[in-house]
Amino acid sequence: MSQGSRLQGKVAIVTGGGNGFGAAIARRFGEEGAKVIVTDVNVDGGEKVAAQNPSNLIFQRQDVTQEADWNTVLDLAFSKFGRVDVLVNNAGTSYRNKPTAEVTEEEWERVFKVNVKSIYLATKALTPRLIEQGQGGSVINISSTGASRPRPGLVWYNATKGAVTNATKGLAAEYGPHNIRFNTVAPLLSGTGLFSMFTGMEDTPENREKFIGNVPLGRLTDVDDIANMCLYLASDEARFINGTEMVVDGGKLHRALTCIGFLYITNHDVPKDVISDLEHALPKLFALDPVEKDKVALYNSSHFLGYSQVGSETTAGVADKHEQFEFAPELPDLWRLGLPLYERLKELNQTPPLAPLPFPNPAARVLCAAPEQDLHLYVVFRMSSPYGETKQVLII
């Protein structure tokens, strides 16, 4: 990366700077003219990073969970450089992806101390000094896509990142009048040796392909992707950016907002062996993404309050409970794909009784049918977003 001047004259602190994202951020800041204090509990790693650009980078050991260490780092910054302009709260930790009931109290306490308490201590120590300094500042908190899309197995890690994201928005509102900007950067999983820890899967080419298959840009996050986003937020180019979550995930969030994964196939009192057959056949039948197929689950279900003939704008039953919206054009013809499954169930002569199910408010057009046959199969699929989840129902 060539030398630049986007941070010329600025002083930055980057925690967790001994490797990974933090090392890349510190190097990038130094290349753009900033004086950077690289902090980490990993002394060897931090010193090696600082040695790559000794004119602009210095190392200071810091445990971000200790208030005394924060005061030491800030005292160093003000005594050596006379100011602080940028803080990147990058230091973080996790436990290995596993069932939540197996997470120990020690692991829980550690992940909250490093990921959340550190932000509290940083804010407590730095903001009074920035206010006194009177020239504003930029605080960048490294969050995660897990803050808005939590997954099983990393519940408490995702909770810490959700706390960071939420706190950042509140801090942005509180300290904005002092021209102190707070923003988060939310990376996708990177290829820095943490694949198995975060996914719970063995780090193999096949498993990486499955994960990457759900990323429109077709790769994991690179450390320079995060460094460049932090560079922007630290620079004067972002002087009007405050309280924002900058998602760096190659479009994975957009995909989650626009593409629907089939999560639940519901049919009451179908024998377990039939359910098992359907569960294995369903991903292929609906041409699911390799990652999405792992989300398929089958449950007992219930009655639909409103029906619409396929291709018709008319409704029967409780019409005011029925709403129609347009599907995104790239989605498959759900009715056509569902027919083979319906025919298979007819062959099995499954005619289940049905119990009440409220009609959900869908985020897409739902093609519904009330076939003359007694069998009703409900395909309930879910779309998640940072604002919650919506469920859609397809009746076959």
CORSULSUL-V795459 format. One record per pair of residues at least 12 apart in sequence whose ideal C-beta (glycine too) atoms are under 10 Angstrom apart, sorted by sequence separation. I is the first residue (numbers start at 1). GAP is how many residues later the second one is. D is the distance in whole Angstrom. If there is no record, write none. Layout:
((I/GAP/D) (I/GAP/D))
This chain:
((14/12/4) (17/12/10) (26/12/5) (38/12/5) (46/12/10) (47/12/5) (60/12/7) (61/12/9) (95/12/4) (127/12/8) (146/12/4) (147/12/9) (150/12/7) (170/12/9) (171/12/10) (172/12/9) (191/12/9) (195/12/8) (199/12/6) (208/12/8) (283/12/9) (305/12/6) (306/12/5) (307/12/9) (380/12/7) (381/12/8) (12/13/9) (13/13/9) (14/13/9) (25/13/9) (26/13/9) (36/13/9) (37/13/9) (46/13/4) (60/13/5) (74/13/9) (94/13/9) (95/13/8) (126/13/7) (144/13/8) (145/13/9) (146/13/9) (147/13/9) (148/13/9) (169/13/8) (195/13/7) (198/13/10) (233/13/7) (265/13/6) (280/13/10) (283/13/6) (304/13/8) (305/13/4) (306/13/6) (366/13/10) (379/13/9) (380/13/5) (381/13/7) (12/14/8) (14/14/10) (26/14/10) (36/14/8) (38/14/10) (45/14/9) (46/14/8) (47/14/9) (62/14/10) (73/14/10) (93/14/9) (144/14/7) (146/14/9) (147/14/4) (148/14/8) (168/14/5) (169/14/9) (232/14/8) (265/14/8) (279/14/10) (282/14/5) (303/14/10) (304/14/9) (305/14/10) (306/14/8) (308/14/6) (379/14/7) (380/14/8) (14/15/7) (23/15/8) (38/15/10) (44/15/10) (46/15/7) (60/15/10) (95/15/8) (146/15/5) (147/15/4) (167/15/9) (168/15/7) (169/15/8) (281/15/10) (282/15/10) (305/15/9) (306/15/5) (307/15/8) (366/15/10) (378/15/6) (379/15/4) (380/15/10) (13/16/10) (14/16/10) (22/16/8) (43/16/8) (46/16/9) (60/16/6) (94/16/9) (95/16/6) (123/16/8) (144/16/9) (145/16/8) (146/16/8) (147/16/8) (168/16/5) (195/16/8) (230/16/9) (280/16/9) (282/16/8) (305/16/4) (306/16/3) (308/16/7) (378/16/7) (379/16/8) (12/17/5) (22/17/9) (23/17/9) (36/17/8) (43/17/10) (60/17/9) (93/17/6) (94/17/6) (122/17/8) (143/17/9) (144/17/4) (147/17/7) (148/17/7) (167/17/9) (191/17/8) (229/17/5) (265/17/6) (279/17/6) (304/17/9) (305/17/8) (306/17/9) (364/17/9) (377/17/9) (378/17/6) (379/17/6) (11/18/10) (12/18/9) (22/18/7) (43/18/6) (58/18/8) (93/18/6) (123/18/10) (143/18/5) (144/18/9) (147/18/4) (166/18/10) (229/18/9) (230/18/10) (278/18/9) (279/18/8) (304/18/9) (377/18/7) (378/18/8) (10/19/8) (17/19/8) (23/19/10) (30/19/9) (38/19/6) (39/19/10) (40/19/8) (42/19/9) (58/19/10) (92/19/8) (93/19/10) (122/19/9) (142/19/9) (143/19/8) (146/19/10) (147/19/8) (165/19/5) (189/19/10) (229/19/5) (279/19/6) (362/19/10) (364/19/8) (376/19/6) (377/19/4) (12/20/10) (14/20/9) (17/20/8) (18/20/7) (22/20/10) (26/20/9) (30/20/9) (35/20/9) (36/20/6) (37/20/8) (38/20/7) (39/20/7) (40/20/9) (41/20/7) (60/20/10) (93/20/9) (94/20/9) (119/20/9) (141/20/9) (143/20/9) (144/20/8) (164/20/7) (226/20/9) (228/20/9) (262/20/7) (265/20/10) (278/20/6) (354/20/10) (360/20/8) (363/20/6) (376/20/8) (7/21/9) (17/21/4) (18/21/8) (19/21/8) (31/21/10) (35/21/6) (36/21/5) (37/21/6) (38/21/5) (39/21/5) (40/21/7) (41/21/7) (93/21/4) (94/21/8) (143/21/5) (144/21/9) (147/21/10) (165/21/7) (191/21/10) (262/21/8) (265/21/9) (353/21/9) (357/21/8) (362/21/9) (375/21/9) (6/22/10) (7/22/6) (10/22/9) (12/22/5) (13/22/10) (14/22/6) (15/22/9) (16/22/9) (17/22/6) (18/22/4) (23/22/7) (27/22/7) (30/22/8) (31/22/7) (34/22/7) (35/22/8) (36/22/7) (37/22/8) (38/22/7) (39/22/7) (40/22/7) (41/22/5) (58/22/8) (92/22/6) (93/22/7) (119/22/6) (142/22/8) (143/22/5) (164/22/9) (189/22/7) (226/22/6) (275/22/10) (276/22/9) (351/22/8) (352/22/8) (354/22/6) (360/22/10) (363/22/9) (1/23/10) (6/23/9) (7/23/9) (10/23/7) (11/23/7) (12/23/7) (13/23/7) (14/23/7) (15/23/9) (16/23/8) (17/23/5) (18/23/8) (19/23/7) (22/23/9) (23/23/9) (26/23/6) (27/23/10) (30/23/4) (33/23/7) (34/23/9) (35/23/8) (36/23/10) (37/23/6) (39/23/4) (40/23/9) (41/23/8) (58/23/10) (91/23/6) (92/23/5) (118/23/10) (141/23/5) (143/23/10) (161/23/9) (188/23/9) (189/23/10) (225/23/5) (262/23/9) (275/23/5) (351/23/4) (352/23/7) (357/23/9) (4/24/9) (7/24/9) (8/24/7) (9/24/7) (10/24/5) (11/24/5) (12/24/5) (13/24/5) (14/24/6) (15/24/5) (16/24/6) (18/24/4) (22/24/9) (25/24/10) (26/24/8) (29/24/9) (30/24/9) (32/24/9) (38/24/9) (39/24/9) (40/24/9) (41/24/9) (91/24/8) (92/24/10) (141/24/8) (143/24/10) (188/24/10) (225/24/9) (262/24/5) (274/24/10) (275/24/9) (311/24/8) (350/24/9) (351/24/6) (352/24/8) (354/24/9) (371/24/8) (6/25/9) (7/25/4) (8/25/4) (9/25/8) (10/25/7) (11/25/8) (12/25/7) (13/25/8) (14/25/7) (15/25/7) (16/25/9) (17/25/9) (18/25/8) (19/25/10) (20/25/9) (23/25/9) (24/25/9) (27/25/6) (30/25/8) (31/25/8) (37/25/9) (39/25/8) (41/25/10) (64/25/8) (93/25/10) (143/25/8) (161/25/8) (195/25/8) (225/25/9) (261/25/9) (275/25/10) (310/25/6) (346/25/9) (349/25/10) (350/25/6) (351/25/9) (352/25/9) (368/25/7) (369/25/9) (370/25/7) (371/25/8) (1/26/8) (5/26/10) (6/26/4) (7/26/5) (8/26/8) (9/26/9) (10/26/9) (11/26/8) (12/26/9) (13/26/7) (14/26/9) (15/26/10) (16/26/9) (18/26/8) (19/26/5) (23/26/5) (26/26/9) (27/26/7) (30/26/4) (31/26/10) (64/26/9) (65/26/9) (89/26/9) (92/26/8) (115/26/10) (141/26/8) (188/26/10) (189/26/9) (222/26/9) (262/26/6) (272/26/10) (310/26/10) (349/26/9) (350/26/10) (363/26/10) (364/26/9) (366/26/5) (368/26/7) (369/26/6) (1/27/7) (3/27/9) (4/27/6) (5/27/7) (6/27/7) (7/27/4) (8/27/10) (18/27/3) (19/27/9) (22/27/8) (23/27/10) (26/27/8) (29/27/8) (30/27/5) (64/27/5) (91/27/6) (115/27/9) (141/27/5) (188/27/7) (221/27/6) (261/27/7) (342/27/9) (346/27/7) (348/27/9) (350/27/9) (363/27/4) (365/27/9) (366/27/6) (367/27/6) (368/27/5) (369/27/7) (3/28/6) (4/28/5) (5/28/5) (6/28/9) (7/28/9) (17/28/8) (18/28/4) (29/28/8) (41/28/9) (63/28/9) (64/28/9) (65/28/10) (90/28/10) (91/28/10) (115/28/9) (140/28/9) (191/28/8) (192/28/9) (221/28/7) (222/28/10) (261/28/7) (270/28/8) (345/28/9) (346/28/10) (362/28/7) (363/28/9) (364/28/6) (366/28/6) (367/28/8) (368/28/9) (2/29/8) (3/29/8) (4/29/7) (5/29/10) (7/29/9) (16/29/10) (17/29/6) (18/29/8) (19/29/9) (23/29/9) (27/29/9) (62/29/8) (64/29/10) (89/29/6) (115/29/9) (139/29/8) (188/29/10) (191/29/5) (192/29/9) (220/29/10) (221/29/7) (263/29/8) (338/29/9) (342/29/8) (346/29/6) (360/29/10) (361/29/7) (362/29/7) (363/29/7) (366/29/8) (367/29/9) (1/30/5) (2/30/10) (3/30/8) (16/30/9) (18/30/8) (19/30/8) (26/30/9) (27/30/8) (39/30/8) (89/30/6) (141/30/9) (190/30/6) (191/30/8) (192/30/9) (220/30/8) (259/30/8) (261/30/9) (262/30/7) (270/30/8) (334/30/10) (345/30/6) (360/30/7) (361/30/9) (362/30/4) (1/31/9) (18/31/6) (26/31/6) (39/31/9) (91/31/10) (188/31/9) (189/31/6) (190/31/4) (191/31/7) (192/31/7) (219/31/7) (221/31/10) (261/31/4) (262/31/9) (264/31/9) (265/31/7) (266/31/9) (267/31/8) (268/31/9) (269/31/7) (270/31/10) (334/31/10) (336/31/10) (338/31/9) (342/31/9) (345/31/10) (346/31/10) (360/31/4) (361/31/9) (362/31/7) (14/32/10) (17/32/6) (18/32/9) (89/32/10) (139/32/7) (188/32/6) (189/32/7) (190/32/7) (191/32/9) (217/32/9) (218/32/7) (260/32/9) (261/32/9) (263/32/5) (264/32/8) (265/32/8) (266/32/7) (267/32/9) (268/32/5) (334/32/8) (335/32/5) (345/32/6) (359/32/10) (360/32/7) (362/32/10) (17/33/8) (26/33/9) (39/33/9) (89/33/6) (139/33/9) (187/33/9) (188/33/4) (190/33/6) (216/33/9) (217/33/3) (218/33/10) (259/33/8) (261/33/10) (262/33/8) (263/33/7) (264/33/6) (265/33/5) (266/33/5) (267/33/7) (268/33/6) (331/33/7) (334/33/6) (335/33/9) (342/33/7) (344/33/10) (360/33/7) (39/34/6) (89/34/9) (187/34/5) (215/34/7) (216/34/6) (217/34/6) (255/34/9) (261/34/6) (262/34/7) (263/34/6) (264/34/7) (265/34/8) (266/34/6) (267/34/6) (268/34/7) (331/34/9) (333/34/9) (335/34/7) (342/34/10) (359/34/7) (14/35/9) (87/35/6) (186/35/10) (187/35/10) (190/35/8) (215/35/4) (216/35/4) (217/35/9) (261/35/9) (262/35/10) (263/35/10) (264/35/6) (266/35/3) (268/35/9) (327/35/10) (328/35/10) (342/35/6) (37/36/6) (87/36/9) (139/36/8) (187/36/9) (190/36/8) (214/36/10) (215/36/7) (216/36/7) (263/36/10) (265/36/9) (266/36/8) (323/36/8) (325/36/9) (327/36/10) (328/36/7) (341/36/7) (357/36/8) (37/37/9) (39/37/9) (89/37/10) (147/37/8) (149/37/9) (188/37/9) (214/37/10) (215/37/5) (264/37/8) (321/37/8) (322/37/6) (323/37/9) (325/37/6) (327/37/5) (328/37/10) (342/37/10) (87/38/10) (137/38/9) (148/38/7) (187/38/7) (188/38/10) (212/38/9) (214/38/6) (216/38/7) (321/38/4) (323/38/6) (324/38/8) (325/38/7) (326/38/7) (327/38/5) (341/38/8) (37/39/6) (87/39/6) (136/39/9) (147/39/6) (149/39/10) (187/39/5) (216/39/6) (320/39/10) (321/39/10) (323/39/6) (325/39/5) (326/39/5) (327/39/9) (338/39/8) (17/40/8) (37/40/6) (87/40/10) (136/40/10) (143/40/10) (144/40/9) (146/40/8) (157/40/10) (185/40/9) (186/40/10) (212/40/10) (215/40/8) (321/40/10) (322/40/10) (324/40/9) (325/40/5) (327/40/8) (18/41/8) (36/41/10) (115/41/9) (119/41/9) (137/41/8) (138/41/10) (139/41/7) (140/41/9) (141/41/7) (143/41/4) (144/41/9) (145/41/5) (146/41/10) (157/41/8) (185/41/6) (211/41/10) (214/41/7) (318/41/8) (324/41/5) (325/41/8) (338/41/6) (17/42/8) (35/42/9) (84/42/7) (115/42/7) (136/42/7) (137/42/8) (138/42/8) (139/42/7) (140/42/8) (141/42/7) (142/42/7) (143/42/7) (144/42/6) (145/42/7) (146/42/9) (185/42/10) (187/42/9) (214/42/9) (317/42/9) (323/42/9) (324/42/7) (337/42/9) (14/43/9) (17/43/10) (18/43/10) (37/43/8) (87/43/9) (111/43/9) (116/43/9) (117/43/10) (120/43/10) (135/43/10) (136/43/3) (137/43/5) (138/43/5) (139/43/5) (140/43/6) (141/43/5) (142/43/6) (143/43/5) (144/43/7) (145/43/5) (146/43/9) (154/43/9) (186/43/10) (216/43/10) (323/43/8) (324/43/9) (12/44/10) (37/44/8) (112/44/7) (115/44/9) (116/44/5) (119/44/8) (123/44/8) (127/44/8) (131/44/8) (134/44/8) (135/44/7) (136/44/5) (137/44/7) (138/44/8) (139/44/8) (140/44/7) (141/44/8) (142/44/8) (143/44/8) (144/44/8) (145/44/8) (154/44/7) (185/44/5) (322/44/9) (324/44/9) (12/45/10) (17/45/9) (35/45/8) (36/45/10) (65/45/9) (84/45/7) (85/45/9) (111/45/6) (112/45/10) (115/45/4) (116/45/9) (119/45/6) (123/45/10) (130/45/8) (133/45/10) (134/45/9) (135/45/10) (136/45/7) (137/45/9) (138/45/8) (139/45/10) (140/45/6) (141/45/10) (142/45/7) (144/45/9) (153/45/9) (154/45/9) (185/45/6) (214/45/9) (287/45/7) (334/45/8) (16/46/9) (35/46/5) (83/46/9) (84/46/7) (110/46/10) (111/46/6) (114/46/8) (115/46/7) (116/46/10) (118/46/9) (131/46/10) (153/46/8) (154/46/8) (183/46/9) (286/46/7) (322/46/8) (13/47/9) (15/47/7) (34/47/10) (35/47/10) (37/47/9) (65/47/10) (66/47/10) (83/47/9) (108/47/10) (109/47/10) (112/47/8) (113/47/9) (116/47/5) (120/47/8) (127/47/9) (131/47/5) (133/47/10) (151/47/9) (153/47/5) (183/47/9) (185/47/10) (214/47/9) (334/47/9) (15/48/10) (16/48/8) (35/48/9) (65/48/5) (70/48/9) (74/48/9) (85/48/9) (108/48/5) (111/48/9) (112/48/6) (115/48/8) (116/48/7) (119/48/6) (123/48/6) (127/48/6) (130/48/7) (131/48/10) (151/48/9) (152/48/9) (185/48/7) (286/48/8) (7/49/9) (13/49/9) (15/49/5) (35/49/10) (64/49/9) (65/49/6) (69/49/10) (73/49/9) (77/49/9) (84/49/7) (92/49/10) (107/49/8) (108/49/10) (111/49/6) (115/49/7) (119/49/8) (130/49/9) (131/49/7) (151/49/9) (183/49/10) (184/49/9) (3/50/10) (35/50/9) (36/50/9) (37/50/10) (40/50/9) (41/50/8) (63/50/10) (64/50/7) (65/50/10) (67/50/10) (71/50/9) (75/50/10) (83/50/6) (85/50/8) (87/50/7) (88/50/9) (89/50/7) (90/50/8) (92/50/7) (94/50/9) (103/50/9) (107/50/9) (111/50/10) (130/50/5) (183/50/5) (287/50/7) (303/50/9) (304/50/8) (34/51/8) (39/51/9) (40/51/7) (63/51/9) (64/51/9) (65/51/10) (66/51/10) (70/51/5) (74/51/6) (78/51/7) (82/51/9) (84/51/10) (85/51/8) (86/51/7) (87/51/8) (88/51/8) (89/51/7) (90/51/9) (91/51/8) (92/51/9) (102/51/10) (103/51/9) (108/51/10) (112/51/8) (116/51/8) (123/51/10) (127/51/8) (182/51/10) (183/51/10) (286/51/6) (301/51/9) (302/51/10) (303/51/4) (305/51/8) (345/51/8) (34/52/7) (36/52/9) (39/52/8) (65/52/6) (66/52/9) (69/52/9) (70/52/6) (73/52/8) (74/52/6) (77/52/9) (83/52/7) (85/52/6) (86/52/5) (87/52/5) (88/52/5) (89/52/5) (90/52/5) (92/52/8) (94/52/9) (100/52/8) (103/52/8) (108/52/10) (119/52/9) (123/52/9) (146/52/8) (181/52/8) (285/52/7) (286/52/8) (300/52/9) (302/52/6) (303/52/6) (304/52/9) (305/52/8) (307/52/10) (3/53/10) (64/53/8) (65/53/6) (67/53/10) (68/53/10) (70/53/10) (71/53/10) (72/53/10) (73/53/9) (84/53/7) (85/53/7) (86/53/8) (87/53/7) (88/53/8) (89/53/6) (99/53/8) (100/53/7) (103/53/6) (127/53/7) (181/53/10) (285/53/8) (301/53/7) (302/53/4) (303/53/5) (304/53/6) (305/53/7) (306/53/6) (315/53/9) (317/53/8) (342/53/10) (343/53/10) (15/54/10) (64/54/4) (67/54/5) (70/54/8) (71/54/6) (75/54/10) (83/54/9) (86/54/7) (87/54/9) (88/54/7) (89/54/10) (97/54/8) (98/54/10) (99/54/7) (100/54/9) (103/54/9) (126/54/9) (144/54/9) (285/54/10) (286/54/10) (300/54/10) (301/54/8) (302/54/6) (303/54/6) (304/54/9) (305/54/5) (316/54/7) (342/54/4) (15/55/9) (63/55/9) (64/55/9) (65/55/10) (66/55/8) (67/55/10) (70/55/4) (74/55/6) (78/55/9) (84/55/10) (97/55/8) (98/55/6) (100/55/5) (127/55/10) (183/55/8) (285/55/6) (286/55/8) (300/55/8) (302/55/3) (303/55/10) (304/55/6) (312/55/10) (341/55/7) (62/56/10) (65/56/7) (69/56/10) (70/56/8) (97/56/4) (98/56/9) (99/56/9) (100/56/7) (285/56/6) (301/56/6) (302/56/9) (303/56/10) (311/56/8) (312/56/9) (338/56/6) (340/56/10) (13/57/10) (29/57/7) (64/57/7) (67/57/8) (68/57/10) (96/57/9) (97/57/5) (123/57/10) (181/57/7) (308/57/10) (310/57/6) (312/57/9) (337/57/9) (338/57/9) (339/57/7) (15/58/8) (64/58/7) (67/58/7) (95/58/10) (96/58/9) (97/58/10) (181/58/8) (183/58/6) (190/58/10) (308/58/8) (309/58/9) (310/58/8) (311/58/9) (334/58/9) (338/58/4) (29/59/8) (95/59/8) (123/59/9) (181/59/9) (183/59/7) (184/59/9) (185/59/10) (186/59/6) (187/59/10) (188/59/8) (281/59/9) (282/59/7) (285/59/9) (308/59/8) (309/59/8) (310/59/5) (335/59/8) (337/59/9) (13/60/6) (94/60/7) (97/60/9) (179/60/8) (181/60/7) (182/60/7) (183/60/7) (184/60/8) (185/60/8) (186/60/7) (187/60/8) (188/60/7) (189/60/9) (281/60/8) (308/60/4) (309/60/7) (310/60/10) (334/60/5) (335/60/10) (13/61/8) (25/61/10) (95/61/8) (96/61/10) (181/61/4) (182/61/6) (183/61/5) (184/61/5) (185/61/5) (186/61/5) (187/61/5) (188/61/4) (307/61/6) (308/61/8) (309/61/7) (310/61/10) (335/61/8) (26/62/8) (94/62/9) (95/62/7) (180/62/9) (181/62/8) (182/62/9) (183/62/7) (184/62/7) (185/62/8) (186/62/7) (187/62/7) (188/62/6) (304/62/10) (306/62/8) (307/62/7) (308/62/8) (309/62/10) (334/62/9) (13/63/9) (25/63/6) (94/63/4) (119/63/10) (179/63/9) (181/63/9) (183/63/6) (184/63/9) (185/63/6) (186/63/7) (188/63/10) (189/63/10) (278/63/7) (281/63/8) (307/63/4) (13/64/6) (26/64/9) (93/64/8) (94/64/9) (188/64/6) (304/64/7) (306/64/9) (307/64/10) (12/65/9) (25/65/6) (92/65/9) (188/65/9) (327/65/9) (11/66/6) (22/66/7) (24/66/10) (94/66/9) (176/66/5) (278/66/8) (304/66/8) (11/67/9) (21/67/9) (22/67/10) (23/67/9) (93/67/9) (94/67/9) (175/67/9) (176/67/7) (186/67/8) (260/67/8) (277/67/8) (278/67/8) (325/67/9) (22/68/4) (92/68/8) (260/68/8) (11/69/9) (12/69/10) (21/69/6) (22/69/7) (92/69/8) (172/69/10) (173/69/8) (259/69/7) (307/69/9) (11/70/4) (20/70/8) (21/70/10) (22/70/9) (172/70/5) (173/70/6) (258/70/5) (274/70/9) (278/70/10) (10/71/9) (11/71/8) (13/71/6) (17/71/8) (21/71/9) (171/71/10) (172/71/3) (257/71/10) (259/71/8) (260/71/7) (274/71/8) (277/71/9) (11/72/5) (12/72/8) (13/72/9) (14/72/8) (15/72/8) (16/72/9) (20/72/10) (92/72/9) (171/72/8) (172/72/8) (258/72/8) (259/72/7) (260/72/10) (262/72/9) (304/72/7) (10/73/8) (11/73/5) (12/73/7) (13/73/7) (14/73/8) (15/73/7) (16/73/8) (17/73/7) (18/73/9) (41/73/10) (169/73/9) (170/73/9) (258/73/9) (265/73/10) (303/73/8) (9/74/9) (10/74/9) (11/74/5) (12/74/4) (13/74/5) (14/74/5) (15/74/6) (16/74/4) (17/74/8) (168/74/10) (169/74/5) (260/74/9) (274/74/6) (302/74/10) (304/74/7) (10/75/4) (11/75/7) (12/75/7) (13/75/7) (14/75/9) (15/75/5) (16/75/3) (89/75/8) (168/75/7) (169/75/9) (214/75/6) (262/75/9) (270/75/8) (301/75/9) (303/75/9) (9/76/8) (10/76/6) (11/76/10) (12/76/7) (13/76/9) (14/76/6) (15/76/4) (16/76/6) (145/76/9) (168/76/9) (169/76/8) (213/76/6) (214/76/8) (215/76/10) (262/76/10) (265/76/8) (274/76/7) (301/76/9) (302/76/8) (13/77/10) (14/77/9) (15/77/9) (16/77/9) (168/77/8) (213/77/5) (214/77/5) (271/77/9) (301/77/5) (7/78/8) (212/78/10) (213/78/6) (214/78/7) (267/78/7) (270/78/8) (301/78/10) (7/79/8) (89/79/9) (166/79/10) (210/79/9) (211/79/9) (212/79/9) (213/79/9) (271/79/8) (299/79/9) (301/79/7) (165/80/6) (210/80/4) (211/80/6) (270/80/5) (164/81/10) (209/81/7) (210/81/5) (269/81/8) (299/81/8) (209/82/10) (210/82/10) (268/82/9) (269/82/9) (270/82/6) (207/83/10) (210/83/9) (267/83/7) (269/83/5) (297/83/10) (142/84/7) (206/84/9) (207/84/10) (210/84/8) (268/84/4) (269/84/7) (267/85/6) (268/85/6) (269/85/10) (296/85/10) (310/85/10) (140/86/10) (266/86/10) (268/86/6) (295/86/10) (310/86/10) (142/87/10) (267/87/9) (268/87/7) (295/87/9) (308/87/9) (142/88/8) (266/88/10) (307/88/7) (140/89/9) (292/89/10) (304/89/7) (306/89/10) (140/90/5) (140/91/10) (266/91/8) (304/91/6) (138/92/9) (140/92/10) (301/92/9) (87/93/10) (89/93/10) (140/93/5) (201/93/10) (286/93/8) (139/94/9) (140/94/7) (86/95/10) (87/95/10) (89/95/9) (90/95/9) (138/95/6) (139/95/10) (286/95/9) (138/96/5) (88/97/9) (137/97/10) (138/97/8) (148/97/8) (282/97/9) (16/98/9) (96/98/10) (138/98/9) (140/98/10) (147/98/8) (149/98/10) (15/99/10) (97/99/8) (98/99/10) (148/99/8) (278/99/9) (94/100/8) (96/100/8) (97/100/7) (138/100/7) (145/100/10) (147/100/10) (149/100/9) (96/101/5) (97/101/6) (99/101/9) (138/101/9) (148/101/10) (16/102/9) (95/102/8) (96/102/8) (97/102/6) (98/102/7) (143/102/7) (145/102/6) (260/102/10) (15/103/7) (94/103/6) (96/103/10) (97/103/3) (136/103/8) (138/103/9) (143/103/9) (144/103/10) (145/103/8) (149/103/8) (260/103/8) (94/104/7) (96/104/7) (97/104/8) (138/104/9) (141/104/10) (143/104/9) (145/104/5) (149/104/7) (260/104/7) (144/105/10) (148/105/7) (258/105/10) (270/105/10) (140/106/9) (257/106/9) (258/106/9) (15/107/8) (145/107/7) (149/107/6) (270/107/9) (145/108/7) (148/108/9) (267/108/8) (268/108/9) (13/109/9) (267/109/8) (266/110/10) (267/110/5) (268/110/9) (145/111/9) (266/111/8) (267/111/7) (265/112/7) (266/112/5) (267/112/10) (13/113/8) (265/113/8) (266/113/8) (264/114/8) (265/114/6) (266/114/6) (25/115/8) (264/115/8) (265/115/8) (263/116/9) (264/116/4) (265/116/9) (25/117/9) (262/117/6) (263/117/7) (264/117/7) (262/118/8) (263/118/6) (264/118/7) (262/119/5) (263/119/5) (22/120/8) (261/120/6) (262/120/9) (263/120/9) (21/121/6) (260/121/5) (261/121/7) (263/121/10) (260/122/8) (261/122/8) (260/123/5) (261/123/9) (259/124/8) (12/125/10) (258/125/8) (11/126/10) (12/126/9) (13/126/10) (14/126/9) (16/126/8) (257/126/7) (263/126/10) (10/127/9) (15/127/9) (256/127/7) (257/127/8) (258/127/10) (264/127/8) (266/127/9) (10/128/9) (12/128/9) (14/128/10) (256/128/6) (257/128/5) (263/128/9) (256/129/7) (257/129/9) (264/129/9) (265/129/10) (267/129/10) (256/130/9) (257/130/9) (260/130/9) (262/130/10) (253/131/10) (260/131/10) (265/131/10) (253/132/8) (260/132/7) (262/132/9) (253/133/8) (260/134/10) (90/136/9) (88/138/10) (88/139/10) (247/139/9) (90/140/8) (245/141/8) (88/142/6) (152/143/10) (86/144/9) (151/144/10) (86/145/10) (88/145/9) (88/146/8) (86/147/8) (87/147/9) (86/148/4) (85/149/8) (86/149/9) (85/151/10) (25/160/9) (21/164/9) (21/166/7) (24/166/10) (20/167/10) (24/168/10) (21/169/7) (23/169/10) (20/170/7) (21/171/8) (20/172/5) (19/173/8) (20/173/8) (19/174/9) (20/174/8) (28/195/9) (27/196/9) (28/196/7) (31/196/9) (27/197/9) (34/197/9) (24/198/8) (25/198/8) (28/198/9) (29/198/8) (24/199/4) (25/199/10) (28/199/4) (32/199/6) (21/200/9) (23/200/7) (24/200/6) (27/200/7) (28/200/7) (31/200/9) (34/200/7) (186/200/10) (21/201/10) (22/201/9) (24/201/9) (25/201/7) (26/201/8) (28/201/10) (29/201/8) (34/201/10) (21/202/5) (24/202/7) (25/202/5) (28/202/7) (29/202/7) (32/202/8) (20/203/6) (21/203/10) (24/203/4) (25/203/9) (28/203/5) (32/203/8) (19/204/9) (21/204/9) (22/204/9) (23/204/9) (24/204/9) (25/204/9) (26/204/10) (21/205/5) (22/205/9) (25/205/5) (29/205/7) (20/206/9) (21/206/7) (24/206/9) (25/206/8) (28/206/9) (29/206/10) (22/208/10) (21/209/8) (25/209/9) (14/213/10) (14/216/8) (12/218/9) (14/220/10) (165/221/9) (12/222/6) (1/223/8) (7/224/7) (10/224/7) (162/224/10) (6/225/6) (10/225/8) (1/226/9) (6/226/8) (10/226/9) (1/227/9) (4/227/9) (7/227/6) (8/227/10) (6/228/8) (7/228/6) (6/229/5) (7/229/9) (6/230/8) (4/231/10) (6/231/7) (150/234/9) (149/235/6) (148/236/9) (149/236/8) (148/237/8) (149/237/8) (148/238/4) (147/239/8) (148/239/9) (145/241/10))
